[in-house]
Amino acid sequence: MKYCLFAVLSMFLFSSLYGSDKDQSLKIGGNYEITGSVATFGTSCANAARLFFDKINSSGGLLGKKVELIIADNKSDPSESASAVKMLIAQDKVAALLGPVISRNSLTAAPIAQDAGYIMITPTATNPDVTKTGKYIFRACFIDDFQGTVMANFALKNLRVKTAAVFLDNANDYSKGLAKFFKESFIKGGGKIVSEEAFIAGDKDFRTQLTKIRMKKPDIIYIPAYYQEDGLIAKQARELSIATPILGGDGWDSDELIKIAGAGSLNGIYFSNHYSTESVNPVAVDFIKAYRQRYGSRPDALAALSYDSALILSEAIKAAGSTETEKIREALVKLKVSGVTGRISFDENRNPVKSAVVIELVNGSQVYKTTIEP
């Protein structure tokens, strides 16, 4: 009896003096593409999340606890993304999940988080199917049907074109989704698709497809892909004397683009994005300044969305007064917050209601063109 009492007291004293992991910190899991094919995307998201939670911790943390961001590298791979979620939940005992960044990785991670009963907020996965996984899956970005429609309407109304070619990554859900919605909206608006070509991520030579597109003489070329291929395609198109305007989605937003394509190839290019670094939104201005000071580079849209996803989760936890999943979820569906990318609230499918911007590339530099409201 005495031994048992001593053991209980010892455990109590140890807990009081040192605390458990749960008592010491509030753990948030970050499932990001730190290495692999879209490493710049994952790095931007991780950097922005660190910046946000450091700011939170300097102001006292969340629910009286220091926030500990635990980052798992999914290596830009869907199976690794699934493994990262399992590790963050089972091993690291996180309270909620941020990420992954891209749609194909989010589509493998979301069912695991949903089945385990964990909130997951992807900052940047735009495929509509991601949040259809279940009630615990949210996102900070607009979705592909809106993004595809934005660029179709921009082409028809702003550029006043009548014909388009579509050049997509046929193995990428993001690319296929954007292409689908662009085509539907472009045709509905009176435009005509005169050519459709495809490639696979990792391809290096696009001259054959570009030559076929050139023969059809489209007014614009829509390329919904990621920056690695976007840069090479732009470079090769201009080398083939294709001066046709090129349109795309947010996958074009990377500082690596100019290194791949060269500044001279990056003219006459327009892409939909989540914000502009020319924004005068006070939240955005403060974020851009803090990010530049800390990392010495321009925060791309992925960084902005990652910062907003961390903000969204933190505000929901504060409103809930708890890290219980159901309470956080209830707070999220009612949430209205001003973020870097604008005013954010959620629709019935846990997708944010927000505007998009169109960016023009001028010698590789981003220039704000216009804002498109939902």
KEKE-3310 file (N, C-alpha, C; in steps of 0.2 Angstrom, whole numbers, plus 5000, padded with zeros to 4 digits):
npx = (5004:5009:5020:5013:5006:5017:5022:5012:5012:5025:5024:5015:5023:5033:5026:5022:5033:5040:5031:5020:5022:5010:5006:5017:5017:5008:5005:5006:5005:5014:5013:5023:5030:5045:5057:5060:5050:5042:5048:5051:5038:5034:5044:5042:5029:5032:5041:5033:5023:5031:5035:5022:5019:5029:5027:5014:5019:5027:5018:5012:5007:4995:4980:4987:4998:5014:5016:5021:5027:5028:5036:5034:5042:5036:5041:5037:5028:5014:5012:5022:5016:5005:5011:5017:5006:5001:5012:5013:5001:5001:5014:5019:5009:5000:4989:4982:4982:4992:4993:4994:5004:5001:4989:4988:4995:4988:4976:4979:4982:4971:4960:4965:4967:4954:4948:4954:4949:4954:4957:4962:4970:4973:4984:4985:4980:4971:4962:4945:4940:4947:4942:4930:4932:4928:4921:4931:4940:4948:4952:4963:4964:4956:4947:4949:4939:4934:4946:4950:4939:4941:4952:4948:4937:4945:4953:4943:4936:4945:4957:4951:4950:4947:4950:4958:4972:4975:4987:4992:4997:4995:4996:4993:4982:4979:4982:4974:4961:4961:4962:4950:4940:4943:4942:4928:4922:4927:4922:4908:4908:4908:4920:4933:4941:4955:4965:4973:4985:4996:5007:5019:5023:5040:5045:5056:5057:5047:5044:5038:5025:5022:5025:5014:5003:5006:5004:4990:4987:4982:4973:4977:4987:4983:4991:4990:5000:5015:5029:5041:5039:5032:5041:5051:5043:5038:5051:5055:5044:5045:5058:5054:5048:5035:5024:5013:5001:5002:4993:4990:4989:4990:5001:5012:5018:5033:5049:5059:5055:5061:5074:5073:5067:5072:5073:5069:5060:5049:5037:5021:5014:5001:4994:4982:4981:4983:4986:4994:5011:5010:5000:4989:4983:4983:4987:4993:5004:5011:5015:5022:5033:5039:5042:5051:5061:5065:5068:5074:5068:5055:5039:5030:5013:5010:5017:5009:4997:4999:5003:4990:4983:4988:4984:4970:4968:4973:4965:4953:4955:4957:4944:4937:4942:4948:4957:4950:4944:4931:4926:4935:4931:4918:4920:4928:4919:4911:4919:4926:4938:4952:4964:4981:4978:4966:4948:4942:4930:4920:4912:4898:4905:4917:4926:4935:4927:4932:4942:4951:4967:4974:4990:5002:5017:5032:5046:5049:5046:5033:5018:5004:4988:4973:4959:4948:4932:4923)
npy = (4994:5006:5007:5008:5020:5028:5027:5033:5046:5049:5049:5059:5070:5070:5073:5086:5093:5092:5090:5083:5079:5084:5094:5103:5108:5113:5103:5104:5097:5097:5092:5092:5096:5095:5090:5083:5084:5096:5104:5118:5123:5116:5120:5134:5134:5128:5137:5148:5144:5141:5155:5160:5153:5156:5169:5168:5161:5171:5179:5173:5160:5147:5143:5145:5138:5134:5133:5119:5116:5102:5096:5085:5077:5074:5071:5075:5065:5054:5042:5043:5054:5049:5041:5050:5057:5047:5045:5057:5058:5046:5044:5057:5063:5074:5088:5093:5094:5102:5105:5092:5100:5099:5093:5079:5073:5077:5070:5057:5059:5064:5055:5047:5056:5060:5047:5045:5055:5068:5085:5092:5104:5109:5120:5123:5114:5112:5103:5099:5087:5085:5090:5084:5072:5071:5078:5083:5089:5103:5118:5131:5138:5143:5133:5121:5122:5135:5142:5138:5143:5157:5160:5156:5165:5177:5176:5177:5189:5199:5197:5195:5184:5171:5158:5143:5133:5118:5112:5100:5091:5075:5065:5071:5076:5089:5096:5090:5093:5107:5109:5104:5112:5124:5122:5119:5131:5140:5136:5137:5151:5155:5152:5142:5127:5122:5114:5100:5094:5083:5080:5071:5073:5077:5075:5082:5087:5096:5100:5093:5092:5106:5111:5105:5111:5125:5124:5124:5137:5144:5157:5158:5149:5137:5131:5121:5118:5113:5123:5117:5110:5120:5131:5125:5123:5136:5141:5133:5135:5149:5148:5141:5151:5154:5166:5167:5171:5164:5155:5151:5141:5143:5135:5140:5149:5152:5156:5149:5148:5158:5154:5142:5145:5157:5175:5181:5173:5174:5182:5189:5180:5174:5170:5163:5167:5167:5178:5194:5201:5214:5218:5229:5226:5226:5215:5207:5216:5217:5203:5200:5209:5204:5191:5193:5199:5188:5177:5182:5183:5184:5181:5168:5163:5152:5152:5162:5157:5146:5153:5158:5147:5142:5152:5151:5139:5141:5152:5145:5135:5144:5150:5138:5135:5123:5108:5098:5088:5089:5101:5110:5109:5113:5127:5131:5130:5141:5151:5167:5177:5188:5187:5185:5182:5188:5191:5177:5164:5149:5138:5126:5115:5116:5123:5138:5154:5166:5179:5179:5183:5189:5187:5195:5190:5199:5200:5190:5195:5197:5205:5213:5211:5210:5208:5195:5192:5179)
npz = (5000:5004:4995:4984:4986:4987:4974:4966:4971:4967:4953:4952:4957:4948:4936:4939:4940:4928:4918:4905:4888:4882:4891:4890:4877:4862:4849:4832:4816:4801:4785:4773:4756:4756:4750:4734:4718:4719:4728:4731:4733:4745:4754:4754:4761:4773:4778:4780:4789:4800:4803:4806:4818:4826:4828:4835:4847:4852:4857:4868:4864:4861:4869:4881:4879:4872:4854:4845:4830:4820:4807:4794:4780:4765:4753:4741:4736:4734:4742:4752:4758:4763:4773:4781:4787:4795:4804:4810:4817:4825:4830:4834:4840:4836:4837:4826:4808:4796:4778:4765:4752:4737:4726:4723:4733:4744:4742:4745:4758:4765:4767:4777:4788:4790:4793:4805:4813:4813:4811:4795:4786:4771:4763:4750:4740:4726:4720:4718:4724:4736:4748:4748:4754:4768:4783:4791:4783:4777:4767:4762:4750:4734:4723:4709:4699:4700:4698:4685:4678:4680:4672:4660:4658:4659:4647:4637:4640:4644:4637:4625:4616:4604:4601:4608:4614:4623:4634:4644:4659:4659:4669:4681:4693:4697:4686:4676:4681:4681:4667:4663:4668:4663:4649:4649:4653:4644:4632:4634:4636:4623:4616:4607:4607:4599:4599:4608:4618:4627:4641:4652:4669:4672:4659:4647:4634:4624:4611:4600:4603:4605:4592:4585:4591:4587:4573:4573:4576:4588:4598:4611:4623:4635:4649:4662:4674:4684:4690:4685:4673:4667:4665:4656:4645:4641:4638:4627:4618:4615:4609:4597:4591:4594:4599:4605:4618:4634:4646:4663:4679:4697:4699:4692:4700:4706:4711:4705:4692:4683:4683:4676:4664:4659:4658:4646:4640:4647:4645:4640:4647:4658:4674:4685:4702:4720:4728:4727:4728:4727:4734:4744:4756:4773:4781:4772:4769:4781:4782:4771:4773:4785:4781:4771:4778:4786:4778:4767:4754:4741:4746:4740:4733:4738:4751:4756:4757:4766:4777:4780:4782:4794:4802:4801:4807:4820:4824:4825:4835:4845:4846:4849:4861:4864:4859:4854:4841:4836:4841:4836:4822:4822:4825:4814:4803:4806:4805:4801:4794:4792:4781:4774:4760:4759:4764:4772:4773:4775:4763:4762:4758:4764:4758:4754:4752:4742:4733:4717:4709:4694:4687:4678:4669:4666:4658:4667:4679:4692:4689:4695:4688:4687:4698:4702:4707:4717)
capx = (5000:5014:5023:5008:5005:5024:5023:5007:5015:5031:5022:5012:5028:5037:5022:5021:5040:5042:5025:5020:5023:5004:5006:5022:5016:5002:5008:5003:5008:5015:5014:5025:5034:5052:5061:5056:5049:5039:5051:5050:5032:5034:5048:5038:5024:5035:5044:5027:5020:5035:5034:5016:5018:5034:5023:5010:5022:5030:5012:5009:5005:4988:4977:4991:5004:5018:5014:5026:5026:5032:5036:5036:5044:5032:5046:5033:5026:5008:5013:5025:5012:5001:5015:5018:5000:5001:5017:5012:4996:5003:5020:5020:5003:4999:4982:4979:4987:4992:4996:5000:5003:4999:4982:4989:4997:4982:4971:4981:4982:4964:4956:4968:4965:4947:4946:4957:4946:4959:4957:4967:4969:4978:4985:4986:4978:4965:4957:4939:4939:4951:4938:4924:4934:4925:4919:4937:4945:4947:4957:4964:4964:4951:4947:4951:4933:4934:4953:4949:4934:4944:4956:4943:4934:4950:4955:4938:4934:4951:4961:4946:4952:4941:4952:4963:4975:4976:4993:4991:5000:4990:4996:4992:4975:4978:4982:4968:4956:4961:4961:4943:4936:4945:4938:4920:4920:4929:4917:4902:4908:4909:4927:4933:4947:4957:4971:4974:4991:4998:5014:5020:5028:5047:5047:5060:5057:5040:5044:5034:5018:5022:5024:5007:4999:5008:5000:4983:4986:4977:4975:4981:4989:4982:4995:4989:5005:5019:5034:5047:5038:5030:5047:5054:5038:5039:5057:5055:5039:5048:5063:5050:5045:5028:5023:5006:5000:5002:4989:4991:4986:4995:5007:5017:5021:5039:5055:5063:5053:5065:5080:5072:5065:5076:5068:5067:5055:5043:5033:5015:5011:4996:4991:4978:4985:4979:4987:5000:5015:5009:4994:4990:4980:4988:4989:4998:5010:5015:5017:5028:5039:5041:5044:5057:5066:5067:5070:5077:5065:5048:5034:5025:5007:5010:5018:5004:4991:5002:5002:4983:4980:4990:4980:4963:4968:4974:4958:4947:4957:4955:4937:4934:4944:4950:4960:4946:4943:4924:4925:4938:4927:4912:4923:4930:4913:4908:4925:4927:4945:4955:4971:4985:4975:4959:4943:4941:4925:4920:4905:4896:4910:4923:4931:4935:4924:4937:4943:4957:4970:4978:4997:5006:5024:5035:5053:5050:5044:5026:5014:4997:4984:4967:4956:4942:4928:4919)
capy = (5000:5012:5007:5011:5027:5032:5027:5038:5053:5050:5051:5066:5075:5070:5076:5093:5096:5091:5090:5079:5083:5087:5100:5108:5111:5111:5101:5104:5093:5100:5087:5097:5093:5098:5088:5080:5088:5102:5106:5125:5124:5114:5124:5140:5133:5126:5143:5153:5141:5143:5162:5162:5150:5160:5175:5166:5160:5177:5182:5168:5154:5145:5140:5145:5133:5135:5129:5116:5114:5096:5095:5078:5078:5069:5070:5076:5058:5052:5036:5046:5059:5045:5039:5056:5058:5042:5046:5063:5056:5040:5045:5064:5065:5081:5090:5094:5094:5107:5101:5093:5106:5098:5089:5072:5071:5078:5065:5051:5060:5066:5049:5044:5061:5059:5041:5045:5060:5074:5091:5093:5110:5110:5127:5125:5109:5115:5098:5099:5080:5084:5091:5079:5066:5071:5084:5086:5091:5110:5121:5138:5140:5142:5126:5121:5124:5143:5144:5137:5148:5163:5161:5156:5172:5182:5175:5179:5196:5203:5197:5195:5179:5166:5151:5141:5126:5116:5108:5098:5085:5069:5061:5075:5077:5096:5099:5088:5097:5114:5109:5102:5117:5129:5120:5119:5138:5143:5134:5140:5158:5156:5151:5136:5123:5120:5109:5098:5090:5081:5077:5068:5077:5074:5076:5088:5090:5097:5103:5090:5094:5113:5111:5103:5117:5130:5123:5126:5144:5146:5164:5158:5142:5136:5126:5121:5113:5115:5127:5114:5109:5127:5135:5122:5124:5143:5142:5130:5138:5155:5146:5139:5157:5154:5172:5166:5172:5158:5156:5145:5142:5145:5131:5144:5154:5150:5160:5145:5148:5162:5150:5137:5148:5163:5181:5183:5168:5174:5188:5187:5174:5176:5165:5164:5166:5168:5185:5198:5204:5221:5219:5234:5223:5227:5209:5205:5220:5215:5196:5201:5212:5199:5185:5195:5200:5182:5172:5185:5181:5185:5175:5166:5162:5146:5154:5166:5152:5142:5157:5159:5140:5142:5157:5148:5134:5145:5156:5140:5133:5149:5150:5132:5134:5116:5105:5092:5089:5091:5108:5114:5109:5118:5133:5132:5131:5147:5156:5173:5179:5192:5184:5188:5182:5192:5188:5170:5160:5143:5136:5120:5109:5117:5127:5145:5159:5171:5181:5177:5188:5187:5190:5195:5190:5204:5198:5185:5198:5197:5211:5212:5212:5211:5203:5191:5190:5173)
capz = (5000:5005:4989:4978:4987:4985:4966:4964:4973:4963:4947:4952:4957:4941:4931:4941:4939:4921:4914:4900:4881:4881:4895:4888:4870:4858:4843:4825:4811:4795:4780:4767:4751:4758:4745:4728:4712:4720:4735:4732:4736:4752:4758:4756:4766:4780:4781:4782:4795:4806:4804:4810:4824:4830:4830:4840:4853:4855:4861:4873:4862:4860:4875:4886:4878:4866:4848:4842:4823:4818:4800:4790:4773:4761:4747:4735:4734:4737:4747:4757:4761:4768:4778:4785:4791:4800:4808:4814:4822:4829:4834:4836:4844:4835:4838:4820:4803:4790:4772:4761:4747:4731:4726:4723:4740:4748:4740:4749:4766:4768:4770:4783:4793:4791:4797:4812:4816:4814:4806:4791:4782:4766:4761:4743:4736:4723:4717:4722:4728:4742:4754:4748:4758:4774:4787:4795:4778:4774:4763:4762:4743:4730:4720:4702:4695:4700:4695:4678:4675:4680:4667:4654:4657:4658:4640:4633:4641:4645:4631:4619:4611:4602:4601:4613:4614:4630:4635:4651:4662:4659:4675:4687:4695:4697:4679:4672:4684:4678:4660:4662:4670:4658:4643:4649:4654:4638:4627:4636:4634:4615:4613:4603:4608:4593:4600:4615:4619:4634:4643:4658:4673:4671:4652:4646:4627:4622:4605:4596:4605:4603:4585:4583:4593:4582:4567:4574:4577:4593:4600:4617:4625:4642:4652:4669:4676:4689:4687:4682:4666:4664:4663:4650:4640:4639:4635:4620:4614:4612:4604:4591:4588:4596:4603:4607:4625:4638:4652:4667:4685:4702:4698:4689:4705:4709:4709:4701:4685:4679:4682:4671:4657:4657:4658:4640:4638:4652:4643:4637:4651:4663:4677:4691:4709:4727:4730:4724:4732:4726:4738:4750:4762:4779:4784:4767:4769:4786:4781:4766:4776:4790:4777:4767:4783:4789:4773:4761:4747:4740:4748:4734:4735:4743:4757:4759:4759:4772:4783:4781:4784:4801:4805:4801:4812:4826:4826:4826:4841:4851:4847:4852:4868:4865:4854:4852:4834:4834:4843:4831:4816:4823:4825:4808:4799:4807:4805:4796:4796:4787:4780:4769:4754:4759:4768:4771:4776:4772:4761:4765:4757:4768:4753:4756:4748:4741:4726:4714:4706:4688:4687:4671:4669:4662:4659:4673:4686:4692:4689:4696:4682:4689:4703:4699:4712:4716)
cpx = (5004:5018:5019:5007:5011:5024:5018:5010:5021:5029:5019:5018:5032:5033:5022:5028:5041:5037:5026:5021:5016:5004:5011:5020:5010:5005:5004:5008:5008:5017:5016:5030:5041:5057:5057:5055:5046:5042:5051:5043:5031:5038:5045:5033:5026:5038:5038:5024:5024:5035:5028:5016:5024:5031:5018:5013:5025:5024:5009:5007:4997:4986:4982:4997:5008:5016:5021:5024:5031:5031:5038:5037:5041:5036:5042:5030:5019:5008:5017:5021:5007:5004:5016:5012:5000:5006:5016:5006:4998:5009:5021:5014:5001:4991:4978:4984:4986:4996:4992:4999:5000:4993:4983:4991:4992:4977:4972:4981:4976:4960:4959:4967:4958:4945:4949:4954:4950:4957:4963:4965:4975:4978:4983:4983:4971:4960:4951:4937:4942:4946:4931:4926:4930:4925:4925:4942:4943:4953:4957:4964:4957:4952:4948:4945:4933:4941:4952:4945:4937:4948:4953:4940:4939:4952:4949:4936:4939:4955:4957:4948:4946:4943:4958:4966:4976:4982:4994:4996:4995:4991:4995:4985:4974:4978:4976:4962:4955:4959:4953:4939:4937:4941:4931:4918:4922:4924:4910:4902:4909:4915:4927:4940:4949:4962:4971:4979:4992:5005:5014:5025:5035:5049:5051:5060:5049:5039:5039:5027:5017:5021:5017:5002:5000:5004:4993:4981:4981:4978:4978:4982:4988:4986:4995:4994:5009:5025:5039:5045:5035:5036:5050:5049:5038:5045:5057:5049:5042:5054:5060:5047:5037:5027:5017:5006:4999:4998:4990:4987:4992:5001:5013:5021:5027:5045:5060:5061:5058:5072:5079:5071:5070:5071:5065:5061:5048:5040:5027:5012:5007:4994:4987:4982:4980:4980:4993:5004:5014:5003:4995:4986:4985:4991:4994:5004:5014:5018:5023:5034:5042:5045:5051:5063:5069:5071:5074:5075:5058:5044:5029:5018:5006:5012:5013:4998:4993:5001:4994:4980:4982:4986:4973:4963:4968:4968:4953:4949:4955:4948:4934:4936:4947:4954:4956:4943:4936:4923:4929:4934:4922:4914:4925:4924:4910:4913:4924:4933:4948:4962:4975:4982:4968:4955:4942:4935:4924:4912:4904:4901:4917:4929:4930:4931:4929:4938:4950:4960:4973:4984:4999:5013:5027:5042:5054:5048:5036:5023:5007:4993:4977:4964:4949:4938:4924:4912)
cpy = (5006:5013:5010:5018:5031:5032:5032:5045:5054:5052:5058:5072:5076:5074:5084:5096:5097:5092:5085:5083:5087:5094:5105:5111:5109:5109:5101:5101:5096:5095:5091:5093:5097:5096:5085:5085:5094:5105:5113:5126:5122:5118:5131:5139:5131:5133:5148:5150:5142:5150:5163:5159:5153:5166:5174:5165:5166:5181:5178:5162:5153:5141:5140:5141:5135:5130:5126:5113:5108:5095:5088:5080:5073:5068:5071:5070:5056:5047:5039:5051:5055:5043:5044:5058:5053:5043:5052:5062:5051:5041:5052:5066:5072:5082:5091:5094:5099:5103:5095:5099:5105:5093:5082:5069:5072:5073:5059:5053:5061:5060:5047:5049:5060:5053:5041:5050:5066:5079:5091:5099:5110:5117:5128:5119:5111:5110:5098:5092:5080:5085:5087:5073:5066:5078:5087:5089:5098:5112:5128:5142:5139:5135:5127:5124:5132:5145:5144:5141:5155:5164:5160:5163:5177:5182:5178:5186:5201:5203:5196:5190:5175:5159:5149:5134:5125:5111:5106:5092:5080:5065:5065:5077:5085:5099:5097:5092:5104:5114:5108:5108:5123:5128:5121:5127:5142:5142:5137:5147:5159:5154:5144:5133:5120:5115:5107:5093:5089:5079:5074:5072:5073:5075:5082:5091:5090:5100:5100:5092:5102:5115:5110:5109:5123:5130:5124:5133:5147:5154:5164:5150:5142:5130:5126:5116:5116:5119:5123:5113:5116:5131:5132:5123:5131:5144:5139:5133:5145:5153:5144:5145:5157:5160:5172:5167:5165:5159:5150:5146:5144:5141:5135:5149:5151:5154:5156:5145:5152:5158:5145:5140:5153:5169:5182:5179:5170:5181:5185:5181:5177:5170:5167:5163:5168:5175:5188:5201:5212:5223:5225:5232:5223:5220:5206:5209:5218:5208:5197:5204:5207:5193:5187:5196:5193:5177:5175:5184:5183:5180:5174:5165:5156:5148:5158:5162:5148:5146:5158:5152:5140:5147:5155:5143:5137:5148:5151:5137:5138:5150:5144:5132:5127:5114:5098:5093:5092:5098:5112:5114:5113:5125:5135:5134:5138:5153:5161:5176:5183:5190:5187:5188:5185:5189:5181:5168:5154:5141:5129:5114:5111:5120:5134:5149:5165:5173:5178:5183:5185:5191:5189:5194:5195:5203:5194:5188:5198:5204:5210:5215:5214:5206:5201:5189:5183:5174)
cpz = (5000:4998:4984:4979:4985:4977:4963:4965:4968:4956:4946:4952:4951:4936:4933:4939:4932:4916:4908:4893:4880:4884:4893:4882:4867:4851:4837:4820:4805:4790:4774:4763:4752:4753:4739:4723:4714:4727:4736:4735:4743:4756:4759:4761:4772:4783:4783:4788:4801:4808:4808:4817:4829:4833:4836:4847:4856:4859:4866:4871:4861:4866:4881:4885:4872:4860:4846:4835:4821:4811:4798:4783:4769:4754:4741:4732:4738:4743:4753:4761:4766:4774:4783:4790:4797:4806:4813:4819:4827:4834:4837:4840:4843:4836:4832:4815:4798:4784:4771:4756:4741:4731:4727:4730:4745:4748:4744:4756:4769:4770:4776:4789:4795:4795:4804:4816:4818:4809:4802:4786:4777:4764:4754:4738:4733:4720:4721:4726:4735:4748:4754:4752:4764:4778:4790:4790:4776:4770:4763:4756:4740:4726:4712:4697:4695:4697:4687:4675:4675:4674:4660:4652:4656:4650:4636:4634:4641:4639:4624:4614:4610:4602:4606:4612:4621:4630:4642:4653:4663:4665:4681:4688:4695:4690:4675:4675:4681:4671:4659:4663:4665:4652:4643:4649:4647:4632:4628:4635:4627:4612:4610:4605:4602:4593:4607:4615:4626:4635:4649:4663:4673:4664:4652:4639:4625:4615:4600:4597:4603:4596:4582:4585:4589:4576:4567:4575:4582:4595:4607:4619:4633:4644:4659:4672:4682:4686:4683:4675:4663:4661:4656:4644:4637:4635:4628:4616:4611:4607:4597:4588:4589:4601:4606:4615:4628:4644:4656:4674:4690:4702:4695:4694:4708:4706:4705:4693:4680:4678:4677:4664:4654:4656:4652:4637:4642:4651:4640:4641:4657:4667:4683:4697:4715:4730:4726:4729:4732:4730:4743:4756:4768:4781:4779:4768:4775:4785:4776:4769:4781:4786:4774:4772:4786:4784:4767:4754:4747:4742:4742:4737:4739:4750:4760:4761:4765:4778:4785:4784:4792:4805:4806:4807:4819:4829:4828:4833:4847:4852:4850:4859:4869:4859:4852:4845:4832:4836:4838:4825:4817:4823:4818:4803:4800:4806:4799:4799:4790:4787:4775:4762:4754:4764:4767:4776:4772:4769:4764:4763:4760:4763:4755:4750:4747:4734:4723:4710:4699:4688:4680:4673:4664:4663:4665:4679:4686:4693:4690:4690:4684:4695:4701:4706:4711:4713)
residu = (MET:LYS:TYR:CYS:LEU:PHE:ALA:VAL:LEU:SER:MET:PHE:LEU:PHE:SER:SER:LEU:TYR:GLY:SER:ASP:LYS:ASP:GLN:SER:LEU:LYS:ILE:GLY:GLY:ASN:TYR:GLU:ILE:THR:GLY:SER:VAL:ALA:THR:PHE:GLY:THR:SER:CYS:ALA:ASN:ALA:ALA:ARG:LEU:PHE:PHE:ASP:LYS:ILE:ASN:SER:SER:GLY:GLY:LEU:LEU:GLY:LYS:LYS:VAL:GLU:LEU:ILE:ILE:ALA:ASP:ASN:LYS:SER:ASP:PRO:SER:GLU:SER:ALA:SER:ALA:VAL:LYS:MET:LEU:ILE:ALA:GLN:ASP:LYS:VAL:ALA:ALA:LEU:LEU:GLY:PRO:VAL:ILE:SER:ARG:ASN:SER:LEU:THR:ALA:ALA:PRO:ILE:ALA:GLN:ASP:ALA:GLY:TYR:ILE:MET:ILE:THR:PRO:THR:ALA:THR:ASN:PRO:ASP:VAL:THR:LYS:THR:GLY:LYS:TYR:ILE:PHE:ARG:ALA:CYS:PHE:ILE:ASP:ASP:PHE:GLN:GLY:THR:VAL:MET:ALA:ASN:PHE:ALA:LEU:LYS:ASN:LEU:ARG:VAL:LYS:THR:ALA:ALA:VAL:PHE:LEU:ASP:ASN:ALA:ASN:ASP:TYR:SER:LYS:GLY:LEU:ALA:LYS:PHE:PHE:LYS:GLU:SER:PHE:ILE:LYS:GLY:GLY:GLY:LYS:ILE:VAL:SER:GLU:GLU:ALA:PHE:ILE:ALA:GLY:ASP:LYS:ASP:PHE:ARG:THR:GLN:LEU:THR:LYS:ILE:ARG:MET:LYS:LYS:PRO:ASP:ILE:ILE:TYR:ILE:PRO:ALA:TYR:TYR:GLN:GLU:ASP:GLY:LEU:ILE:ALA:LYS:GLN:ALA:ARG:GLU:LEU:SER:ILE:ALA:THR:PRO:ILE:LEU:GLY:GLY:ASP:GLY:TRP:ASP:SER:ASP:GLU:LEU:ILE:LYS:ILE:ALA:GLY:ALA:GLY:SER:LEU:ASN:GLY:ILE:TYR:PHE:SER:ASN:HIS:TYR:SER:THR:GLU:SER:VAL:ASN:PRO:VAL:ALA:VAL:ASP:PHE:ILE:LYS:ALA:TYR:ARG:GLN:ARG:TYR:GLY:SER:ARG:PRO:ASP:ALA:LEU:ALA:ALA:LEU:SER:TYR:ASP:SER:ALA:LEU:ILE:LEU:SER:GLU:ALA:ILE:LYS:ALA:ALA:GLY:SER:THR:GLU:THR:GLU:LYS:ILE:ARG:GLU:ALA:LEU:VAL:LYS:LEU:LYS:VAL:SER:GLY:VAL:THR:GLY:ARG:ILE:SER:PHE:ASP:GLU:ASN:ARG:ASN:PRO:VAL:LYS:SER:ALA:VAL:VAL:ILE:GLU:LEU:VAL:ASN:GLY:SER:GLN:VAL:TYR:LYS:THR:THR:ILE:GLU:PRO)
# end
